[in-house]
Amino acid sequence: MIACKQVAKALANHRYYELPWWRRIPMFIHIRLCVMCGKYHRQVVDMQKGVHDYLQHEEAGEVEAHLHLSEAAKKRIEQALEQKQ
């Protein structure tokens, strides 16, 4: 049986669908049987769908201007990140 760690790594790296079918089947079974991996899989799929939808709206110019950060806000975030490092 495939370990949860292997499933999580494959899902996080977007490599699940690149695997050959004989490796995907045990992973699919594990995702269906393991409660935690099934929940993680749904979260990954939802996140990927959300990002994909957002990028499509952004390319179409449907993202509203007030949703973008101002330059001052971007600089504050960059400074805060630099201080953390």
C-alpha positions as CSV (number, residue, x, y, z in Angstrom):
1,M,0.0,0.0,0.0
2,I,1.2,3.5,-0.7
3,A,2.0,5.7,2.3
4,C,0.2,8.9,3.0
5,K,3.5,10.8,2.7
6,Q,3.9,9.6,-0.9
7,V,0.3,10.6,-1.8
8,A,0.7,14.1,-0.2
9,K,4.0,14.7,-2.0
10,A,2.5,13.6,-5.4
11,L,-0.5,15.8,-4.9
12,A,1.5,18.8,-3.8
13,N,3.8,18.6,-6.7
14,H,1.0,18.2,-9.3
15,R,2.5,14.9,-10.4
16,Y,-0.6,12.8,-9.7
17,Y,-1.9,12.9,-13.3
18,E,1.6,12.5,-14.8
19,L,2.0,9.0,-13.2
20,P,1.4,5.9,-15.3
21,W,-2.0,4.2,-14.8
22,W,-0.5,1.3,-12.8
23,R,0.9,3.8,-10.2
24,R,-2.3,6.0,-10.2
25,I,-4.7,3.2,-9.4
26,P,-3.1,2.3,-5.9
27,M,-2.9,6.1,-5.2
28,F,-6.6,6.5,-6.2
29,I,-7.5,3.6,-3.9
30,H,-5.5,5.1,-1.1
31,I,-7.2,8.5,-1.5
32,R,-10.6,6.8,-1.4
33,L,-9.9,4.7,1.7
34,C,-7.8,7.1,3.7
35,V,-9.9,9.9,5.3
36,M,-7.0,12.4,5.7
37,C,-5.7,11.9,2.2
38,G,-9.2,12.1,0.7
39,K,-9.7,15.4,2.5
40,Y,-6.3,16.7,1.4
41,H,-7.0,15.7,-2.2
42,R,-10.3,17.6,-2.2
43,Q,-8.5,20.7,-0.7
44,V,-5.8,20.5,-3.4
45,V,-8.3,20.2,-6.2
46,D,-10.4,23.1,-4.8
47,M,-7.3,25.3,-4.5
48,Q,-6.2,24.5,-8.1
49,K,-9.7,25.2,-9.4
50,G,-9.8,28.5,-7.6
51,V,-6.4,29.6,-8.9
52,H,-7.3,28.5,-12.4
53,D,-10.6,30.4,-12.3
54,Y,-9.0,33.5,-10.9
55,L,-6.3,33.5,-13.6
56,Q,-9.0,33.2,-16.3
57,H,-10.9,36.2,-14.9
58,E,-7.6,38.2,-14.6
59,E,-6.7,37.5,-18.2
60,A,-10.2,38.5,-19.3
61,G,-9.8,41.8,-17.3
62,E,-12.7,40.9,-15.0
63,V,-10.8,41.4,-11.8
64,E,-11.8,44.7,-10.2
65,A,-9.1,47.3,-9.7
66,H,-9.9,47.8,-6.0
67,L,-8.8,44.1,-5.4
68,H,-5.2,44.9,-6.3
69,L,-2.7,46.1,-3.8
70,S,-1.3,49.6,-3.9
71,E,2.4,50.0,-4.4
72,A,2.7,51.2,-0.8
73,A,1.0,48.1,0.5
74,K,3.3,45.9,-1.7
75,K,6.4,47.6,-0.3
76,R,5.1,47.2,3.3
77,I,4.6,43.5,2.7
78,E,8.1,43.1,1.1
79,Q,9.7,44.9,4.1
80,A,7.8,42.7,6.6
81,L,9.0,39.6,4.7
82,E,12.6,40.8,4.6
83,Q,12.5,41.4,8.4
84,K,11.3,37.9,9.0
85,Q,14.3,36.4,7.1
